[in-house]
Amino acid sequence: MQENAQENIPNQWDIALVKKKEELQACQIAKELHSCLQCELVLSCELRDAYVISVYESMNRGDSGGFEF
């Protein structure tokens, strides 16, 4: 039962992911876009790259290789 309780506690990767998502969404709002794919800077955007890295790190909890599902 404790294992389930620990899963609901935000960890450093989840916290970083939320922060990066908020930053990305703020950028989209400022540029009046619904998606990064509509932005001309999509392929060179450091903010988007940081968000993608955050997603990856939150999925694998900082370990290289596979993901936790």
mmCIF file as Biopython writes it, N, C-alpha, C and O atoms, coordinates in Angstrom:
data_model
#
loop_
_atom_site.group_PDB
_atom_site.id
_atom_site.type_symbol
_atom_site.label_atom_id
_atom_site.label_alt_id
_atom_site.label_comp_id
_atom_site.label_asym_id
_atom_site.label_entity_id
_atom_site.label_seq_id
_atom_site.pdbx_PDB_ins_code
_atom_site.Cartn_x
_atom_site.Cartn_y
_atom_site.Cartn_z
_atom_site.occupancy
_atom_site.B_iso_or_equiv
_atom_site.auth_seq_id
_atom_site.auth_asym_id
_atom_site.pdbx_PDB_model_num
ATOM 1   N N  . MET A ? 1  ? 0.814  -1.193 0.000   1.0 0.0 1  A 1 
ATOM 2   C CA . MET A ? 1  ? 0.000  0.000  0.000   1.0 0.0 1  A 1 
ATOM 3   C C  . MET A ? 1  ? 0.860  1.260  0.000   1.0 0.0 1  A 1 
ATOM 4   O O  . MET A ? 1  ? 0.490  2.267  -0.604  1.0 0.0 1  A 1 
ATOM 5   N N  . GLN A ? 2  ? 2.004  1.205  0.675   1.0 0.0 2  A 1 
ATOM 6   C CA . GLN A ? 2  ? 2.891  2.364  0.702   1.0 0.0 2  A 1 
ATOM 7   C C  . GLN A ? 2  ? 3.414  2.713  -0.681  1.0 0.0 2  A 1 
ATOM 8   O O  . GLN A ? 2  ? 3.614  3.888  -0.988  1.0 0.0 2  A 1 
ATOM 9   N N  . GLU A ? 3  ? 3.636  1.714  -1.515  1.0 0.0 3  A 1 
ATOM 10  C CA . GLU A ? 3  ? 4.150  1.946  -2.858  1.0 0.0 3  A 1 
ATOM 11  C C  . GLU A ? 3  ? 3.209  2.859  -3.646  1.0 0.0 3  A 1 
ATOM 12  O O  . GLU A ? 3  ? 3.669  3.760  -4.348  1.0 0.0 3  A 1 
ATOM 13  N N  . ASN A ? 4  ? 1.902  2.636  -3.538  1.0 0.0 4  A 1 
ATOM 14  C CA . ASN A ? 4  ? 0.937  3.483  -4.226  1.0 0.0 4  A 1 
ATOM 15  C C  . ASN A ? 4  ? 0.970  4.908  -3.705  1.0 0.0 4  A 1 
ATOM 16  O O  . ASN A ? 4  ? 0.838  5.851  -4.485  1.0 0.0 4  A 1 
ATOM 17  N N  . ALA A ? 5  ? 1.144  5.082  -2.410  1.0 0.0 5  A 1 
ATOM 18  C CA . ALA A ? 5  ? 1.215  6.421  -1.823  1.0 0.0 5  A 1 
ATOM 19  C C  . ALA A ? 5  ? 2.439  7.164  -2.348  1.0 0.0 5  A 1 
ATOM 20  O O  . ALA A ? 5  ? 2.367  8.366  -2.603  1.0 0.0 5  A 1 
ATOM 21  N N  . GLN A ? 6  ? 3.545  6.475  -2.510  1.0 0.0 6  A 1 
ATOM 22  C CA . GLN A ? 6  ? 4.763  7.101  -3.014  1.0 0.0 6  A 1 
ATOM 23  C C  . GLN A ? 6  ? 4.622  7.514  -4.464  1.0 0.0 6  A 1 
ATOM 24  O O  . GLN A ? 6  ? 5.243  8.489  -4.886  1.0 0.0 6  A 1 
ATOM 25  N N  . GLU A ? 7  ? 3.822  6.798  -5.238  1.0 0.0 7  A 1 
ATOM 26  C CA . GLU A ? 7  ? 3.632  7.130  -6.645  1.0 0.0 7  A 1 
ATOM 27  C C  . GLU A ? 7  ? 2.914  8.464  -6.813  1.0 0.0 7  A 1 
ATOM 28  O O  . GLU A ? 7  ? 3.085  9.129  -7.834  1.0 0.0 7  A 1 
ATOM 29  N N  . ASN A ? 8  ? 2.111  8.865  -5.826  1.0 0.0 8  A 1 
ATOM 30  C CA . ASN A ? 8  ? 1.358  10.110 -5.906  1.0 0.0 8  A 1 
ATOM 31  C C  . ASN A ? 8  ? 2.162  11.328 -5.449  1.0 0.0 8  A 1 
ATOM 32  O O  . ASN A ? 8  ? 1.722  12.464 -5.627  1.0 0.0 8  A 1 
ATOM 33  N N  . ILE A ? 9  ? 3.325  11.100 -4.869  1.0 0.0 9  A 1 
ATOM 34  C CA . ILE A ? 9  ? 4.173  12.195 -4.420  1.0 0.0 9  A 1 
ATOM 35  C C  . ILE A ? 9  ? 5.011  12.673 -5.602  1.0 0.0 9  A 1 
ATOM 36  O O  . ILE A ? 9  ? 5.739  11.886 -6.206  1.0 0.0 9  A 1 
ATOM 37  N N  . PRO A ? 10 ? 4.911  13.964 -5.935  1.0 0.0 10 A 1 
ATOM 38  C CA . PRO A ? 10 ? 5.713  14.467 -7.068  1.0 0.0 10 A 1 
ATOM 39  C C  . PRO A ? 10 ? 7.208  14.320 -6.785  1.0 0.0 10 A 1 
ATOM 40  O O  . PRO A ? 10 ? 7.676  14.623 -5.687  1.0 0.0 10 A 1 
ATOM 41  N N  . ASN A ? 11 ? 7.938  13.858 -7.776  1.0 0.0 11 A 1 
ATOM 42  C CA . ASN A ? 11 ? 9.385  13.745 -7.635  1.0 0.0 11 A 1 
ATOM 43  C C  . ASN A ? 11 ? 10.041 14.865 -8.437  1.0 0.0 11 A 1 
ATOM 44  O O  . ASN A ? 11 ? 9.359  15.652 -9.094  1.0 0.0 11 A 1 
ATOM 45  N N  . GLN A ? 12 ? 11.357 14.928 -8.379  1.0 0.0 12 A 1 
ATOM 46  C CA . GLN A ? 12 ? 12.073 16.023 -9.042  1.0 0.0 12 A 1 
ATOM 47  C C  . GLN A ? 12 ? 11.817 16.072 -10.542 1.0 0.0 12 A 1 
ATOM 48  O O  . GLN A ? 12 ? 11.809 17.151 -11.134 1.0 0.0 12 A 1 
ATOM 49  N N  . TRP A ? 13 ? 11.609 14.916 -11.159 1.0 0.0 13 A 1 
ATOM 50  C CA . TRP A ? 13 ? 11.387 14.890 -12.606 1.0 0.0 13 A 1 
ATOM 51  C C  . TRP A ? 13 ? 9.987  15.378 -12.962 1.0 0.0 13 A 1 
ATOM 52  O O  . TRP A ? 13 ? 9.798  16.088 -13.949 1.0 0.0 13 A 1 
ATOM 53  N N  . ASP A ? 14 ? 9.013  14.990 -12.150 1.0 0.0 14 A 1 
ATOM 54  C CA . ASP A ? 14 ? 7.647  15.459 -12.388 1.0 0.0 14 A 1 
ATOM 55  C C  . ASP A ? 14 ? 7.539  16.966 -12.169 1.0 0.0 14 A 1 
ATOM 56  O O  . ASP A ? 14 ? 6.857  17.662 -12.920 1.0 0.0 14 A 1 
ATOM 57  N N  . ILE A ? 15 ? 8.206  17.456 -11.153 1.0 0.0 15 A 1 
ATOM 58  C CA . ILE A ? 15 ? 8.191  18.895 -10.865 1.0 0.0 15 A 1 
ATOM 59  C C  . ILE A ? 15 ? 8.838  19.663 -12.018 1.0 0.0 15 A 1 
ATOM 60  O O  . ILE A ? 15 ? 8.312  20.686 -12.455 1.0 0.0 15 A 1 
ATOM 61  N N  . ALA A ? 16 ? 9.971  19.174 -12.506 1.0 0.0 16 A 1 
ATOM 62  C CA . ALA A ? 16 ? 10.654 19.824 -13.631 1.0 0.0 16 A 1 
ATOM 63  C C  . ALA A ? 16 ? 9.788  19.792 -14.883 1.0 0.0 16 A 1 
ATOM 64  O O  . ALA A ? 16 ? 9.756  20.760 -15.643 1.0 0.0 16 A 1 
ATOM 65  N N  . LEU A ? 17 ? 9.088  18.685 -15.100 1.0 0.0 17 A 1 
ATOM 66  C CA . LEU A ? 17 ? 8.217  18.556 -16.265 1.0 0.0 17 A 1 
ATOM 67  C C  . LEU A ? 17 ? 7.081  19.575 -16.208 1.0 0.0 17 A 1 
ATOM 68  O O  . LEU A ? 17 ? 6.778  20.221 -17.212 1.0 0.0 17 A 1 
ATOM 69  N N  . VAL A ? 18 ? 6.465  19.720 -15.066 1.0 0.0 18 A 1 
ATOM 70  C CA . VAL A ? 18 ? 5.375  20.696 -14.915 1.0 0.0 18 A 1 
ATOM 71  C C  . VAL A ? 18 ? 5.884  22.100 -15.189 1.0 0.0 18 A 1 
ATOM 72  O O  . VAL A ? 18 ? 5.222  22.883 -15.871 1.0 0.0 18 A 1 
ATOM 73  N N  . LYS A ? 19 ? 7.053  22.421 -14.664 1.0 0.0 19 A 1 
ATOM 74  C CA . LYS A ? 19 ? 7.625  23.756 -14.876 1.0 0.0 19 A 1 
ATOM 75  C C  . LYS A ? 19 ? 7.894  24.008 -16.363 1.0 0.0 19 A 1 
ATOM 76  O O  . LYS A ? 19 ? 7.546  25.066 -16.887 1.0 0.0 19 A 1 
ATOM 77  N N  . LYS A ? 20 ? 8.507  23.048 -17.034 1.0 0.0 20 A 1 
ATOM 78  C CA . LYS A ? 20 ? 8.819  23.217 -18.458 1.0 0.0 20 A 1 
ATOM 79  C C  . LYS A ? 20 ? 7.551  23.292 -19.296 1.0 0.0 20 A 1 
ATOM 80  O O  . LYS A ? 20 ? 7.494  24.041 -20.271 1.0 0.0 20 A 1 
ATOM 81  N N  . LYS A ? 21 ? 6.534  22.522 -18.921 1.0 0.0 21 A 1 
ATOM 82  C CA . LYS A ? 21 ? 5.268  22.563 -19.646 1.0 0.0 21 A 1 
ATOM 83  C C  . LYS A ? 21 ? 4.622  23.940 -19.504 1.0 0.0 21 A 1 
ATOM 84  O O  . LYS A ? 21 ? 4.100  24.488 -20.474 1.0 0.0 21 A 1 
ATOM 85  N N  . GLU A ? 22 ? 4.660  24.496 -18.290 1.0 0.0 22 A 1 
ATOM 86  C CA . GLU A ? 22 ? 4.100  25.834 -18.074 1.0 0.0 22 A 1 
ATOM 87  C C  . GLU A ? 22 ? 4.846  26.887 -18.898 1.0 0.0 22 A 1 
ATOM 88  O O  . GLU A ? 22 ? 4.228  27.783 -19.472 1.0 0.0 22 A 1 
ATOM 89  N N  . GLU A ? 23 ? 6.174  26.776 -18.952 1.0 0.0 23 A 1 
ATOM 90  C CA . GLU A ? 23 ? 6.974  27.715 -19.746 1.0 0.0 23 A 1 
ATOM 91  C C  . GLU A ? 23 ? 6.632  27.603 -21.230 1.0 0.0 23 A 1 
ATOM 92  O O  . GLU A ? 23 ? 6.500  28.611 -21.924 1.0 0.0 23 A 1 
ATOM 93  N N  . LEU A ? 24 ? 6.491  26.383 -21.700 1.0 0.0 24 A 1 
ATOM 94  C CA . LEU A ? 24 ? 6.163  26.146 -23.110 1.0 0.0 24 A 1 
ATOM 95  C C  . LEU A ? 24 ? 4.776  26.691 -23.439 1.0 0.0 24 A 1 
ATOM 96  O O  . LEU A ? 24 ? 4.586  27.332 -24.472 1.0 0.0 24 A 1 
ATOM 97  N N  . GLN A ? 25 ? 3.817  26.437 -22.567 1.0 0.0 25 A 1 
ATOM 98  C CA . GLN A ? 25 ? 2.463  26.933 -22.796 1.0 0.0 25 A 1 
ATOM 99  C C  . GLN A ? 25 ? 2.415  28.458 -22.756 1.0 0.0 25 A 1 
ATOM 100 O O  . GLN A ? 25 ? 1.666  29.071 -23.517 1.0 0.0 25 A 1 
ATOM 101 N N  . ALA A ? 26 ? 3.200  29.072 -21.884 1.0 0.0 26 A 1 
ATOM 102 C CA . ALA A ? 26 ? 3.258  30.530 -21.820 1.0 0.0 26 A 1 
ATOM 103 C C  . ALA A ? 26 ? 3.802  31.101 -23.125 1.0 0.0 26 A 1 
ATOM 104 O O  . ALA A ? 26 ? 3.326  32.131 -23.602 1.0 0.0 26 A 1 
ATOM 105 N N  . CYS A ? 27 ? 4.789  30.439 -23.695 1.0 0.0 27 A 1 
ATOM 106 C CA . CYS A ? 27 ? 5.343  30.865 -24.979 1.0 0.0 27 A 1 
ATOM 107 C C  . CYS A ? 27 ? 4.292  30.747 -26.079 1.0 0.0 27 A 1 
ATOM 108 O O  . CYS A ? 27 ? 4.139  31.655 -26.896 1.0 0.0 27 A 1 
ATOM 109 N N  . GLN A ? 28 ? 3.575  29.638 -26.099 1.0 0.0 28 A 1 
ATOM 110 C CA . GLN A ? 28 ? 2.529  29.445 -27.105 1.0 0.0 28 A 1 
ATOM 111 C C  . GLN A ? 28 ? 1.444  30.518 -26.978 1.0 0.0 28 A 1 
ATOM 112 O O  . GLN A ? 28 ? 0.965  31.039 -27.985 1.0 0.0 28 A 1 
ATOM 113 N N  . ILE A ? 29 ? 1.061  30.844 -25.756 1.0 0.0 29 A 1 
ATOM 114 C CA . ILE A ? 29 ? 0.056  31.883 -25.536 1.0 0.0 29 A 1 
ATOM 115 C C  . ILE A ? 29 ? 0.574  33.236 -26.008 1.0 0.0 29 A 1 
ATOM 116 O O  . ILE A ? 29 ? -0.143 33.991 -26.665 1.0 0.0 29 A 1 
ATOM 117 N N  . ALA A ? 30 ? 1.823  33.535 -25.668 1.0 0.0 30 A 1 
ATOM 118 C CA . ALA A ? 30 ? 2.415  34.820 -26.066 1.0 0.0 30 A 1 
ATOM 119 C C  . ALA A ? 30 ? 2.479  34.962 -27.589 1.0 0.0 30 A 1 
ATOM 120 O O  . ALA A ? 30 ? 2.328  36.058 -28.129 1.0 0.0 30 A 1 
ATOM 121 N N  . LYS A ? 31 ? 2.704  33.844 -28.264 1.0 0.0 31 A 1 
ATOM 122 C CA . LYS A ? 31 ? 2.797  33.868 -29.729 1.0 0.0 31 A 1 
ATOM 123 C C  . LYS A ? 31 ? 1.458  33.572 -30.402 1.0 0.0 31 A 1 
ATOM 124 O O  . LYS A ? 31 ? 1.367  33.502 -31.627 1.0 0.0 31 A 1 
ATOM 125 N N  . GLU A ? 32 ? 0.412  33.397 -29.573 1.0 0.0 32 A 1 
ATOM 126 C CA . GLU A ? 32 ? -0.932 33.088 -30.061 1.0 0.0 32 A 1 
ATOM 127 C C  . GLU A ? 32 ? -0.951 31.842 -30.953 1.0 0.0 32 A 1 
ATOM 128 O O  . GLU A ? 32 ? -1.530 31.841 -32.039 1.0 0.0 32 A 1 
ATOM 129 N N  . LEU A ? 33 ? -0.304 30.792 -30.463 1.0 0.0 33 A 1 
ATOM 130 C CA . LEU A ? 33 ? -0.236 29.519 -31.175 1.0 0.0 33 A 1 
ATOM 131 C C  . LEU A ? 33 ? -0.892 28.430 -30.341 1.0 0.0 33 A 1 
ATOM 132 O O  . LEU A ? 33 ? -0.907 28.506 -29.112 1.0 0.0 33 A 1 
ATOM 133 N N  . HIS A ? 34 ? -1.430 27.427 -31.003 1.0 0.0 34 A 1 
ATOM 134 C CA . HIS A ? 34 ? -2.013 26.282 -30.309 1.0 0.0 34 A 1 
ATOM 135 C C  . HIS A ? 34 ? -1.022 25.130 -30.210 1.0 0.0 34 A 1 
ATOM 136 O O  . HIS A ? 34 ? -1.258 24.169 -29.478 1.0 0.0 34 A 1 
ATOM 137 N N  . SER A ? 35 ? 0.076  25.221 -30.937 1.0 0.0 35 A 1 
ATOM 138 C CA . SER A ? 35 ? 1.055  24.146 -30.981 1.0 0.0 35 A 1 
ATOM 139 C C  . SER A ? 35 ? 2.412  24.709 -31.383 1.0 0.0 35 A 1 
ATOM 140 O O  . SER A ? 35 ? 2.497  25.688 -32.125 1.0 0.0 35 A 1 
ATOM 141 N N  . CYS A ? 36 ? 3.453  24.089 -30.891 1.0 0.0 36 A 1 
ATOM 142 C CA . CYS A ? 36 ? 4.806  24.482 -31.303 1.0 0.0 36 A 1 
ATOM 143 C C  . CYS A ? 36 ? 5.023  24.213 -32.793 1.0 0.0 36 A 1 
ATOM 144 O O  . CYS A ? 36 ? 5.835  24.874 -33.439 1.0 0.0 36 A 1 
ATOM 145 N N  . LEU A ? 37 ? 4.298  23.248 -33.326 1.0 0.0 37 A 1 
ATOM 146 C CA . LEU A ? 37 ? 4.464  22.905 -34.738 1.0 0.0 37 A 1 
ATOM 147 C C  . LEU A ? 37 ? 4.056  24.055 -35.660 1.0 0.0 37 A 1 
ATOM 148 O O  . LEU A ? 37 ? 4.444  24.077 -36.828 1.0 0.0 37 A 1 
ATOM 149 N N  . GLN A ? 38 ? 3.286  25.000 -35.151 1.0 0.0 38 A 1 
ATOM 150 C CA . GLN A ? 38 ? 2.882  26.162 -35.931 1.0 0.0 38 A 1 
ATOM 151 C C  . GLN A ? 38 ? 3.940  27.271 -35.893 1.0 0.0 38 A 1 
ATOM 152 O O  . GLN A ? 38 ? 3.830  28.254 -36.626 1.0 0.0 38 A 1 
ATOM 153 N N  . CYS A ? 39 ? 4.946  27.121 -35.060 1.0 0.0 39 A 1 
ATOM 154 C CA . CYS A ? 39 ? 5.973  28.153 -34.880 1.0 0.0 39 A 1 
ATOM 155 C C  . CYS A ? 39 ? 7.122  27.946 -35.868 1.0 0.0 39 A 1 
ATOM 156 O O  . CYS A ? 39 ? 7.547  26.818 -36.118 1.0 0.0 39 A 1 
ATOM 157 N N  . GLU A ? 40 ? 7.605  29.032 -36.413 1.0 0.0 40 A 1 
ATOM 158 C CA . GLU A ? 40 ? 8.719  28.946 -37.375 1.0 0.0 40 A 1 
ATOM 159 C C  . GLU A ? 40 ? 10.021 28.520 -36.711 1.0 0.0 40 A 1 
ATOM 160 O O  . GLU A ? 40 ? 10.955 28.109 -37.399 1.0 0.0 40 A 1 
ATOM 161 N N  . LEU A ? 41 ? 10.100 28.609 -35.387 1.0 0.0 41 A 1 
ATOM 162 C CA . LEU A ? 41 ? 11.323 28.241 -34.663 1.0 0.0 41 A 1 
ATOM 163 C C  . LEU A ? 41 ? 11.292 26.823 -34.088 1.0 0.0 41 A 1 
ATOM 164 O O  . LEU A ? 41 ? 12.173 26.449 -33.314 1.0 0.0 41 A 1 
ATOM 165 N N  . VAL A ? 42 ? 10.300 26.048 -34.457 1.0 0.0 42 A 1 
ATOM 166 C CA . VAL A ? 42 ? 10.087 24.738 -33.846 1.0 0.0 42 A 1 
ATOM 167 C C  . VAL A ? 42 ? 11.344 23.858 -33.863 1.0 0.0 42 A 1 
ATOM 168 O O  . VAL A ? 42 ? 11.601 23.152 -32.888 1.0 0.0 42 A 1 
ATOM 169 N N  . LEU A ? 43 ? 12.103 23.883 -34.904 1.0 0.0 43 A 1 
ATOM 170 C CA . LEU A ? 43 ? 13.273 22.998 -35.009 1.0 0.0 43 A 1 
ATOM 171 C C  . LEU A ? 43 ? 14.511 23.523 -34.291 1.0 0.0 43 A 1 
ATOM 172 O O  . LEU A ? 43 ? 15.477 22.784 -34.096 1.0 0.0 43 A 1 
ATOM 173 N N  . SER A ? 44 ? 14.486 24.788 -33.901 1.0 0.0 44 A 1 
ATOM 174 C CA . SER A ? 44 ? 15.659 25.356 -33.227 1.0 0.0 44 A 1 
ATOM 175 C C  . SER A ? 44 ? 15.318 25.960 -31.865 1.0 0.0 44 A 1 
ATOM 176 O O  . SER A ? 44 ? 16.100 26.739 -31.320 1.0 0.0 44 A 1 
ATOM 177 N N  . CYS A ? 45 ? 14.169 25.608 -31.319 1.0 0.0 45 A 1 
ATOM 178 C CA . CYS A ? 45 ? 13.693 26.203 -30.071 1.0 0.0 45 A 1 
ATOM 179 C C  . CYS A ? 45 ? 14.303 25.504 -28.855 1.0 0.0 45 A 1 
ATOM 180 O O  . CYS A ? 45 ? 14.082 24.312 -28.639 1.0 0.0 45 A 1 
ATOM 181 N N  . GLU A ? 46 ? 15.067 26.250 -28.068 1.0 0.0 46 A 1 
ATOM 182 C CA . GLU A ? 46 ? 15.686 25.695 -26.870 1.0 0.0 46 A 1 
ATOM 183 C C  . GLU A ? 46 ? 14.646 25.362 -25.803 1.0 0.0 46 A 1 
ATOM 184 O O  . GLU A ? 46 ? 14.800 24.391 -25.063 1.0 0.0 46 A 1 
ATOM 185 N N  . LEU A ? 47 ? 13.592 26.165 -25.725 1.0 0.0 47 A 1 
ATOM 186 C CA . LEU A ? 47 ? 12.528 25.917 -24.750 1.0 0.0 47 A 1 
ATOM 187 C C  . LEU A ? 47 ? 11.821 24.591 -25.036 1.0 0.0 47 A 1 
ATOM 188 O O  . LEU A ? 47 ? 11.568 23.799 -24.129 1.0 0.0 47 A 1 
ATOM 189 N N  . ARG A ? 48 ? 11.513 24.369 -26.295 1.0 0.0 48 A 1 
ATOM 190 C CA . ARG A ? 48 ? 10.863 23.108 -26.686 1.0 0.0 48 A 1 
ATOM 191 C C  . ARG A ? 48 ? 11.799 21.926 -26.471 1.0 0.0 48 A 1 
ATOM 192 O O  . ARG A ? 48 ? 11.371 20.871 -26.002 1.0 0.0 48 A 1 
ATOM 193 N N  . ASP A ? 49 ? 13.071 22.096 -26.810 1.0 0.0 49 A 1 
ATOM 194 C CA . ASP A ? 49 ? 14.049 21.026 -26.586 1.0 0.0 49 A 1 
ATOM 195 C C  . ASP A ? 49 ? 14.142 20.674 -25.100 1.0 0.0 49 A 1 
ATOM 196 O O  . ASP A ? 49 ? 14.213 19.498 -24.743 1.0 0.0 49 A 1 
ATOM 197 N N  . ALA A ? 50 ? 14.141 21.692 -24.234 1.0 0.0 50 A 1 
ATOM 198 C CA . ALA A ? 50 ? 14.204 21.464 -22.790 1.0 0.0 50 A 1 
ATOM 199 C C  . ALA A ? 50 ? 12.955 20.728 -22.302 1.0 0.0 50 A 1 
ATOM 200 O O  . ALA A ? 50 ? 13.034 19.876 -21.417 1.0 0.0 50 A 1 
ATOM 201 N N  . TYR A ? 51 ? 11.808 21.062 -22.885 1.0 0.0 51 A 1 
ATOM 202 C CA . TYR A ? 51 ? 10.568 20.373 -22.532 1.0 0.0 51 A 1 
ATOM 203 C C  . TYR A ? 51 ? 10.625 18.898 -22.949 1.0 0.0 51 A 1 
ATOM 204 O O  . TYR A ? 51 ? 10.236 18.021 -22.177 1.0 0.0 51 A 1 
ATOM 205 N N  . VAL A ? 52 ? 11.098 18.630 -24.136 1.0 0.0 52 A 1 
ATOM 206 C CA . VAL A ? 52 ? 11.197 17.247 -24.615 1.0 0.0 52 A 1 
ATOM 207 C C  . VAL A ? 52 ? 12.132 16.444 -23.707 1.0 0.0 52 A 1 
ATOM 208 O O  . VAL A ? 52 ? 11.841 15.294 -23.377 1.0 0.0 52 A 1 
ATOM 209 N N  . ILE A ? 53 ? 13.236 17.039 -23.312 1.0 0.0 53 A 1 
ATOM 210 C CA . ILE A ? 53 ? 14.172 16.367 -22.397 1.0 0.0 53 A 1 
ATOM 211 C C  . ILE A ? 53 ? 13.488 16.100 -21.061 1.0 0.0 53 A 1 
ATOM 212 O O  . ILE A ? 53 ? 13.665 15.032 -20.476 1.0 0.0 53 A 1 
ATOM 213 N N  . SER A ? 54 ? 12.711 17.061 -20.577 1.0 0.0 54 A 1 
ATOM 214 C CA . SER A ? 54 ? 11.967 16.886 -19.326 1.0 0.0 54 A 1 
ATOM 215 C C  . SER A ? 54 ? 10.986 15.724 -19.409 1.0 0.0 54 A 1 
ATOM 216 O O  . SER A ? 54 ? 10.855 14.944 -18.465 1.0 0.0 54 A 1 
ATOM 217 N N  . VAL A ? 55 ? 10.301 15.614 -20.538 1.0 0.0 55 A 1 
ATOM 218 C CA . VAL A ? 55 ? 9.365  14.507 -20.734 1.0 0.0 55 A 1 
ATOM 219 C C  . VAL A ? 55 ? 10.120 13.179 -20.664 1.0 0.0 55 A 1 
ATOM 220 O O  . VAL A ? 55 ? 9.699  12.256 -19.966 1.0 0.0 55 A 1 
ATOM 221 N N  . TYR A ? 56 ? 11.215 13.090 -21.374 1.0 0.0 56 A 1 
ATOM 222 C CA . TYR A ? 56 ? 12.020 11.867 -21.385 1.0 0.0 56 A 1 
ATOM 223 C C  . TYR A ? 56 ? 12.500 11.534 -19.974 1.0 0.0 56 A 1 
ATOM 224 O O  . TYR A ? 56 ? 12.384 10.391 -19.533 1.0 0.0 56 A 1 
ATOM 225 N N  . GLU A ? 57 ? 13.041 12.531 -19.261 1.0 0.0 57 A 1 
ATOM 226 C CA . GLU A ? 57 ? 13.567 12.292 -17.921 1.0 0.0 57 A 1 
ATOM 227 C C  . GLU A ? 57 ? 12.464 11.894 -16.942 1.0 0.0 57 A 1 
ATOM 228 O O  . GLU A ? 57 ? 12.696 11.078 -16.050 1.0 0.0 57 A 1 
ATOM 229 N N  . SER A ? 58 ? 11.273 12.459 -17.101 1.0 0.0 58 A 1 
ATOM 230 C CA . SER A ? 58 ? 10.180 12.085 -16.202 1.0 0.0 58 A 1 
ATOM 231 C C  . SER A ? 58 ? 9.711  10.657 -16.474 1.0 0.0 58 A 1 
ATOM 232 O O  . SER A ? 58 ? 9.246  9.970  -15.564 1.0 0.0 58 A 1 
ATOM 233 N N  . MET A ? 59 ? 9.832  10.217 -17.713 1.0 0.0 59 A 1 
ATOM 234 C CA . MET A ? 59 ? 9.415  8.861  -18.054 1.0 0.0 59 A 1 
ATOM 235 C C  . MET A ? 59 ? 10.416 7.816  -17.571 1.0 0.0 59 A 1 
ATOM 236 O O  . MET A ? 59 ? 10.022 6.712  -17.193 1.0 0.0 59 A 1 
ATOM 237 N N  . ASN A ? 60 ? 11.697 8.150  -17.581 1.0 0.0 60 A 1 
ATOM 238 C CA . ASN A ? 60 ? 12.680 7.150  -17.168 1.0 0.0 60 A 1 
ATOM 239 C C  . ASN A ? 60 ? 13.309 7.466  -15.810 1.0 0.0 60 A 1 
ATOM 240 O O  . ASN A ? 60 ? 14.264 6.813  -15.389 1.0 0.0 60 A 1 
ATOM 241 N N  . ARG A ? 61 ? 12.762 8.471  -15.136 1.0 0.0 61 A 1 
ATOM 242 C CA . ARG A ? 61 ? 13.185 8.832  -13.779 1.0 0.0 61 A 1 
ATOM 243 C C  . ARG A ? 61 ? 14.682 9.088  -13.668 1.0 0.0 61 A 1 
ATOM 244 O O  . ARG A ? 61 ? 15.306 8.737  -12.667 1.0 0.0 61 A 1 
ATOM 245 N N  . GLY A ? 62 ? 15.253 9.700  -14.699 1.0 0.0 62 A 1 
ATOM 246 C CA . GLY A ? 62 ? 16.652 10.074 -14.659 1.0 0.0 62 A 1 
ATOM 247 C C  . GLY A ? 62 ? 17.610 8.992  -15.089 1.0 0.0 62 A 1 
ATOM 248 O O  . GLY A ? 62 ? 18.801 9.262  -15.252 1.0 0.0 62 A 1 
ATOM 249 N N  . ASP A ? 63 ? 17.136 7.779  -15.280 1.0 0.0 63 A 1 
ATOM 250 C CA . ASP A ? 63 ? 18.002 6.689  -15.732 1.0 0.0 63 A 1 
ATOM 251 C C  . ASP A ? 63 ? 18.108 6.741  -17.243 1.0 0.0 63 A 1 
ATOM 252 O O  . ASP A ? 63 ? 17.174 7.165  -17.924 1.0 0.0 63 A 1 
ATOM 253 N N  . SER A ? 64 ? 19.231 6.314  -17.763 1.0 0.0 64 A 1 
ATOM 254 C CA . SER A ? 64 ? 19.321 6.219  -19.219 1.0 0.0 64 A 1 
ATOM 255 C C  . SER A ? 64 ? 18.689 4.903  -19.635 1.0 0.0 64 A 1 
ATOM 256 O O  . SER A ? 64 ? 18.655 3.945  -18.862 1.0 0.0 64 A 1 
ATOM 257 N N  . GLY A ? 65 ? 18.205 4.866  -20.825 1.0 0.0 65 A 1 
ATOM 258 C CA . GLY A ? 65 ? 17.615 3.634  -21.326 1.0 0.0 65 A 1 
ATOM 259 C C  . GLY A ? 65 ? 16.106 3.642  -21.313 1.0 0.0 65 A 1 
ATOM 260 O O  . GLY A ? 65 ? 15.478 4.573  -21.817 1.0 0.0 65 A 1 
ATOM 261 N N  . GLY A ? 66 ? 15.524 2.610  -20.740 1.0 0.0 66 A 1 
ATOM 262 C CA . GLY A ? 66 ? 14.087 2.366  -20.808 1.0 0.0 66 A 1 
ATOM 263 C C  . GLY A ? 66 ? 13.252 3.335  -19.972 1.0 0.0 66 A 1 
ATOM 264 O O  . GLY A ? 66 ? 13.773 4.216  -19.288 1.0 0.0 66 A 1 
ATOM 265 N N  . PHE A ? 67 ? 11.948 3.139  -20.055 1.0 0.0 67 A 1 
ATOM 266 C CA . PHE A ? 67 ? 10.994 3.972  -19.358 1.0 0.0 67 A 1 
ATOM 267 C C  . PHE A ? 67 ? 10.263 3.156  -18.304 1.0 0.0 67 A 1 
ATOM 268 O O  . PHE A ? 67 ? 10.185 1.931  -18.400 1.0 0.0 67 A 1 
ATOM 269 N N  . GLU A ? 68 ? 9.725  3.845  -17.291 1.0 0.0 68 A 1 
ATOM 270 C CA . GLU A ? 68 ? 8.840  3.208  -16.308 1.0 0.0 68 A 1 
ATOM 271 C C  . GLU A ? 68 ? 7.410  3.460  -16.729 1.0 0.0 68 A 1 
ATOM 272 O O  . GLU A ? 68 ? 7.008  4.614  -16.882 1.0 0.0 68 A 1 
ATOM 273 N N  . PHE A ? 69 ? 6.636  2.414  -16.919 1.0 0.0 69 A 1 
ATOM 274 C CA . PHE A ? 69 ? 5.222  2.561  -17.247 1.0 0.0 69 A 1 
ATOM 275 C C  . PHE A ? 69 ? 4.387  1.882  -16.190 1.0 0.0 69 A 1 
ATOM 276 O O  . PHE A ? 69 ? 3.159  1.888  -16.275 1.0 0.0 69 A 1 
#
